[in-house]
Amino acid sequence: MSAGAPAGPGLGARLRQAVAAHGRLCAGIDPHPSLLRDLGLGVDPAGLATFAERCVAAFAGRVAVVKPQVSFFEAFGSRGIAVLEDTMAALREAGALVLLDAKRGDIGSTNAAYARAWFGEGAPLRCDAVTLSPYLGEDALRGVVEAARADGAGAFVLCRTSNPEAGPLQGARRDDGLTVAAGVARWAEQFEGDVGLVVGITVRDALETLPLAGGAAPLLAPGFGAQGGSAADLRGVFGDESDRVLASVSRDLLRHAGSVETLVQAVEGWQRELTAGEGPGR
């Protein structure tokens, strides 16, 4: 076992169970102000709470992973954070895995404070995984990852993201000859599936540029739906590694959140497409 391995089932094992039960859809909760307005909700904590309650009702028990984006809750201050706490607790109580999309990354005591917020009994934002940025170095990630694994949780680390301006940094060569992204991918493998990688579905050369073949790290692939990615792209981009992919869909689901019923229908539609390997077609 690798250093710091959890005593019980870790994120990798729990994630495999969840995907086997509910498929590979990762449903985002991204309450953009414009989305709240389009749905007839107030751009305020009350509208945020109504929106989040619909998401919980539609996603819990139907999808493997739910991914709230913390910034849209933080924007409402302490009342928004309270909605986030309630949302995450309700999802986890219903059995969903919660991936907090925070993209944090720091060192020392700051990382320790983040870890206290996310992992362990009594943590106010207790989650099953969190997104992390690796650009302060791999060792800067280790404290959060160890705290996560001690709680049976894990992390997803930014690797090859779909925004074009990230290319020069993520493709830069390190002293050992690896690109920054390839180094992140290799580093994640020591955690036996408890640390995953964020690789956009629009990164068409992922298999050629990253050491993914035969790996254990789960892959979180944003970019489905509004950003142009489709279920048909899964095998084209990830090939034989596509079974490790969580397909992250946010806007193309959430535009249907006028009611729980229409949101459930959208979830079921994406699940059918991902299972069949077909594009959205709508």
C-alpha positions in Angstrom: 0.0 0.0 0.0 1.2 3.6 -0.6 2.0 5.9 2.2 -1.0 7.3 4.0 -3.4 4.8 2.6 -6.8 4.7 4.3 -7.7 1.9 6.6 -11.1 1.4 5.1 -12.5 1.9 1.5 -11.0 5.0 -0.1 -12.4 7.3 -2.8 -11.3 5.0 -5.6 -13.3 2.0 -4.3 -16.3 4.1 -3.4 -16.3 5.8 -6.8 -16.2 2.5 -8.6 -19.2 1.3 -6.6 -21.1 4.5 -7.3 -20.5 4.4 -11.0 -21.5 0.8 -11.2 -24.8 1.7 -9.5 -25.6 5.0 -11.2 -23.4 5.5 -14.3 -20.6 7.9 -15.1 -22.5 11.2 -14.9 -21.1 13.9 -12.6 -23.8 16.5 -12.2 -22.6 20.0 -11.5 -24.4 22.6 -9.3 -23.3 25.9 -10.7 -26.0 28.6 -9.8 -24.9 31.4 -12.1 -26.9 34.6 -11.5 -28.2 34.5 -15.1 -29.4 30.9 -14.6 -31.3 31.8 -11.4 -33.0 34.7 -13.3 -33.8 32.5 -16.3 -35.5 30.0 -13.9 -37.6 32.8 -12.3 -35.6 32.7 -9.0 -34.2 35.5 -7.1 -30.5 36.2 -7.3 -30.3 36.0 -3.5 -29.9 33.4 -0.8 -33.5 32.4 -1.0 -33.3 31.8 -4.7 -30.1 29.9 -4.2 -31.6 27.7 -1.6 -34.6 26.8 -3.8 -32.3 26.0 -6.8 -30.1 23.8 -4.6 -33.1 22.0 -3.1 -34.2 21.1 -6.6 -30.8 19.8 -7.5 -30.7 17.6 -4.4 -34.1 16.2 -5.1 -33.2 15.4 -8.7 -29.6 14.2 -8.3 -29.6 12.2 -5.0 -30.0 8.5 -5.7 -29.7 9.0 -9.4 -26.2 10.1 -10.2 -22.8 8.8 -9.0 -21.2 12.2 -8.2 -22.6 15.7 -7.6 -20.2 18.6 -8.0 -21.1 22.0 -6.3 -19.0 24.9 -7.5 -18.1 26.7 -4.3 -17.7 30.2 -5.8 -21.4 30.6 -6.6 -22.3 30.0 -3.0 -19.5 32.1 -1.6 -20.8 35.0 -3.6 -23.7 35.3 -1.2 -21.5 35.4 1.9 -22.3 33.5 5.0 -25.9 32.8 4.0 -24.6 31.3 0.7 -22.1 29.1 2.6 -24.9 28.0 4.8 -26.9 26.8 1.7 -23.8 25.0 0.5 -23.4 23.2 3.9 -27.0 22.1 3.8 -26.8 21.0 0.2 -23.7 18.9 0.7 -25.0 17.3 3.9 -28.3 16.4 2.2 -26.6 14.9 -0.8 -24.2 12.8 1.4 -27.1 11.7 3.6 -28.9 10.5 0.5 -25.8 8.5 -0.5 -24.4 10.6 -3.3 -20.7 11.3 -3.5 -20.0 15.0 -3.3 -17.1 16.5 -5.2 -16.5 20.1 -4.0 -15.3 22.1 -6.9 -13.0 24.5 -5.0 -9.7 24.4 -7.0 -7.7 25.3 -4.0 -4.0 24.9 -3.6 -1.6 26.3 -0.9 1.0 25.2 1.6 1.5 24.5 5.3 -1.0 25.8 7.8 -3.3 27.1 5.1 -3.7 23.7 3.6 -4.3 22.3 7.1 -7.2 24.8 7.6 -8.7 23.8 4.2 -8.5 20.2 5.3 -10.3 20.9 8.5 -13.2 22.4 6.6 -13.5 19.5 4.2 -12.6 16.2 5.9 -13.2 14.4 9.2 -16.1 14.2 11.6 -17.7 17.6 12.2 -16.1 19.3 9.1 -18.6 22.0 8.0 -18.1 21.3 4.3 -17.4 17.6 4.6 -17.1 16.1 1.2 -16.0 12.9 -0.6 -13.5 14.7 -2.8 -12.3 18.2 -3.6 -10.7 19.8 -6.7 -7.1 21.0 -6.2 -4.7 23.1 -8.2 -1.1 21.7 -8.4 0.8 24.8 -9.3 2.5 25.3 -6.0 4.1 21.9 -6.5 3.2 18.4 -5.8 4.3 18.4 -2.2 1.9 21.3 -1.5 -1.0 18.9 -2.3 0.1 16.1 0.0 -1.3 17.4 3.3 -4.8 17.8 1.9 -4.6 14.4 0.1 -3.5 12.7 3.3 -6.3 14.3 5.3 -8.8 13.3 2.7 -7.6 9.7 2.6 -7.8 9.4 6.3 -11.5 10.2 6.0 -12.1 7.7 3.1 -12.2 10.6 0.7 -9.9 12.0 -2.0 -9.1 14.7 -4.5 -9.1 15.6 -8.2 -6.1 17.6 -9.4 -6.1 19.9 -12.4 -4.1 18.2 -15.1 -5.1 19.2 -18.7 -7.9 21.7 -18.6 -9.9 22.7 -21.6 -9.3 26.5 -21.5 -6.9 27.3 -24.3 -4.8 29.8 -22.2 -3.7 26.9 -19.9 -1.9 25.2 -22.7 1.5 26.9 -22.3 1.7 26.2 -18.6 0.4 22.7 -18.6 2.5 21.8 -21.7 5.7 23.3 -20.4 8.7 20.9 -20.0 10.1 20.2 -16.6 13.8 19.4 -15.9 13.0 15.7 -16.1 11.5 16.1 -19.6 7.9 15.5 -18.7 5.4 18.2 -19.3 3.8 19.7 -16.2 0.5 17.9 -17.0 2.2 14.6 -17.5 4.1 15.0 -14.2 0.8 15.7 -12.4 -0.7 12.5 -14.0 2.3 10.4 -12.9 2.2 11.8 -9.4 -1.4 10.9 -8.9 -0.9 7.2 -9.6 0.8 6.6 -6.2 -2.6 7.1 -4.5 -4.2 3.9 -5.9 -7.3 5.6 -7.3 -8.0 8.0 -4.5 -6.5 11.0 -6.4 -8.1 11.7 -9.8 -7.2 14.0 -12.7 -9.2 16.7 -14.3 -8.8 16.3 -18.1 -11.2 18.2 -20.4 -13.2 16.2 -22.9 -12.1 18.8 -25.5 -8.4 17.9 -25.0 -8.3 15.7 -28.0 -4.7 14.6 -27.6 -5.0 13.4 -24.0 -3.9 9.8 -24.7 -0.9 11.0 -26.8 0.4 13.6 -24.3 -0.4 12.1 -20.9 0.7 8.8 -19.2 -2.9 7.5 -18.8 -2.7 4.0 -20.2 -3.4 1.4 -17.7 -3.6 3.8 -14.8 -5.8 3.8 -11.7 -6.5 7.5 -11.3 -10.1 8.3 -12.1 -10.6 11.0 -14.7 -13.0 13.9 -14.3 -13.8 15.3 -17.8 -15.5 18.7 -17.9 -16.7 20.3 -21.1 -19.7 18.2 -21.9 -22.8 19.9 -23.3 -22.5 23.7 -23.5 -18.7 23.6 -24.1 -19.1 21.3 -27.0 -18.3 17.8 -25.7 -20.6 14.9 -26.3 -21.0 11.4 -25.1 -19.7 10.2 -28.4 -16.4 11.9 -27.7 -15.7 9.6 -24.6 -14.0 6.8 -26.5 -12.5 9.0 -29.1 -10.7 11.1 -26.5 -10.0 8.5 -23.8 -10.0 5.2 -25.8 -9.6 2.2 -23.5 -9.4 4.5 -20.5 -12.9 5.8 -21.0 -14.2 3.4 -18.3 -12.3 5.6 -15.7 -14.0 8.8 -16.9 -16.6 10.8 -15.0 -18.5 13.0 -17.4 -19.1 16.4 -15.8 -22.3 18.1 -17.1 -23.5 21.4 -15.5 -25.2 24.0 -17.7 -26.8 21.5 -20.1 -28.5 19.9 -17.1 -29.2 23.0 -15.0 -31.1 24.9 -17.7 -33.8 22.3 -17.0 -34.1 23.1 -13.3 -37.4 24.9 -13.6 -38.8 21.9 -11.7 -37.5 18.7 -10.1 -39.3 16.7 -12.7 -37.7 18.4 -15.8 -34.3 18.2 -14.1 -34.8 14.5 -13.5 -35.7 14.0 -17.2 -32.5 15.8 -18.2 -30.4 13.6 -15.9 -32.0 10.5 -17.4 -31.4 11.7 -20.9 -27.7 12.3 -20.3 -27.4 8.9 -18.6 -28.9 7.2 -21.6 -26.5 9.0 -23.9 -23.5 8.3 -21.9 -24.4 4.6 -21.6 -25.0 4.4 -25.3 -22.0 6.5 -26.3 -24.2 8.8 -28.3 -24.0 12.6 -28.5 -26.6 15.0 -26.9 -28.6 15.5 -30.1 -30.7 18.3 -28.7 
